[in-house]
């Protein structure tokens, strides 16, 4: 009988914690969506929404991964596997969001360098024309 009770506690714990993790992520996503909707196309007063959402994904993945080890050590294998499976999509979403931010930052940096090179070429050509005009 005690084996069944232990498995029941393990399964119930897995379901409750999975619901908490999914609910927290859904709440964070909904809160950021509502903030954007409230802005109605205008820039939102707080522009840190995507950062907060990425932080929720990173934190959720890290906490789920840590909980996996803790639950496995505590002898709750179903809960450990469930938390491990929840850590994977959260980690993928976090890496995807951070990768997008890195690509965007790199594109901005490249554009700034490109415009600086173009300005330097223009300045050099103006200086060359001025030098040619001064010689004649």
C-alpha positions in Angstrom: 0.0 0.0 0.0 2.8 2.4 0.8 4.3 2.0 -2.7 1.0 3.1 -4.2 0.8 6.1 -1.9 4.4 7.1 -2.8 3.6 6.9 -6.6 0.3 8.8 -6.0 2.2 11.6 -4.2 4.8 11.6 -7.0 2.2 11.9 -9.8 0.2 14.5 -8.0 3.3 16.5 -7.2 4.3 16.2 -10.9 0.9 17.4 -12.1 0.7 20.3 -9.7 4.2 21.6 -10.4 3.7 21.2 -14.2 0.5 23.3 -13.8 2.4 25.9 -11.8 5.2 26.2 -14.4 2.8 26.3 -17.4 0.6 28.8 -15.6 3.5 31.1 -14.7 4.7 31.1 -18.3 1.2 31.7 -19.7 0.7 34.5 -17.1 4.0 36.2 -18.1 3.1 35.9 -21.8 -0.4 37.2 -21.2 0.8 40.1 -19.1 3.3 41.2 -21.8 0.6 40.8 -24.5 -1.8 42.9 -22.5 0.8 45.6 -22.0 1.4 45.7 -25.7 -2.3 45.7 -26.4 -2.9 48.6 -23.9 -0.3 50.7 -25.8 -2.5 50.3 -29.0 0.3 50.7 -31.4 2.0 53.4 -29.4 5.3 52.7 -27.8 4.7 51.1 -24.5 5.9 53.3 -21.6 8.1 50.4 -20.3 10.1 48.9 -23.2 11.6 46.1 -21.1 8.7 43.6 -21.8 10.7 41.2 -24.1 13.5 41.3 -21.5 11.2 40.3 -18.7 9.7 37.5 -20.9 13.2 36.2 -21.7 14.1 36.4 -18.0 11.0 34.3 -17.2 12.0 31.7 -19.8 15.6 31.6 -18.5 14.5 31.5 -14.9 11.9 28.9 -15.6 14.3 26.6 -17.4 17.0 27.0 -14.7 14.6 26.4 -11.9 13.0 23.4 -13.6 16.4 21.9 -14.3 17.5 22.4 -10.7 14.1 21.0 -9.5 14.8 17.9 -11.7 17.9 17.1 -9.8 16.3 17.8 -6.4 13.3 15.7 -7.1 15.4 12.8 -8.4 17.5 13.0 -5.3 14.4 13.0 -3.2 13.1 9.8 -4.9 10.3 11.3 -7.0 11.2 10.1 -10.5 7.9 11.1 -12.2 8.1 14.6 -10.9 11.8 14.8 -11.8 11.2 13.7 -15.4 8.2 16.0 -15.7 10.3 19.0 -14.6 13.1 18.0 -16.9 10.7 17.8 -19.8 9.3 21.3 -19.0 12.9 22.7 -18.8 13.6 21.8 -22.4 10.9 24.0 -24.2 11.6 26.8 -21.7 15.3 26.6 -22.5 14.6 26.5 -26.2 12.4 29.6 -26.0 15.1 31.4 -24.0 17.8 30.5 -26.4 15.7 31.5 -29.4 14.8 34.9 -27.8 18.4 35.5 -26.8 19.6 34.5 -30.2 17.2 36.9 -31.8 18.5 39.7 -29.6 22.1 38.9 -30.5 21.3 38.9 -34.2 19.5 42.2 -33.9 22.4 43.8 -31.9 24.9 42.4 -34.4 22.9 43.8 -37.3 22.7 47.3 -35.7 26.4 47.2 -35.0 27.2 46.2 -38.6 24.9 49.0 -39.9 26.7 51.6 -37.7 30.1 50.5 -38.9 28.8 50.5 -42.5 27.6 54.0 -42.2 30.8 55.1 -40.6 32.8 53.7 -43.5 30.6 55.4 -46.0 31.0 58.7 -44.2 34.8 58.2 -44.2 34.8 57.5 -47.9 32.7 60.6 -48.6 34.9 62.7 -46.4 38.0 61.4 -48.2 36.6 62.0 -51.6 35.7 65.6 -50.6 39.2 66.1 -49.3 40.7 64.7 -52.5 38.5 67.0 -54.6 39.5 70.0 -52.5 43.2 69.1 -52.9 42.8 68.8 -56.7 41.0 72.1 -56.8 43.7 73.8 -54.7 46.5 72.5 -57.0 45.0 73.8 -60.3 
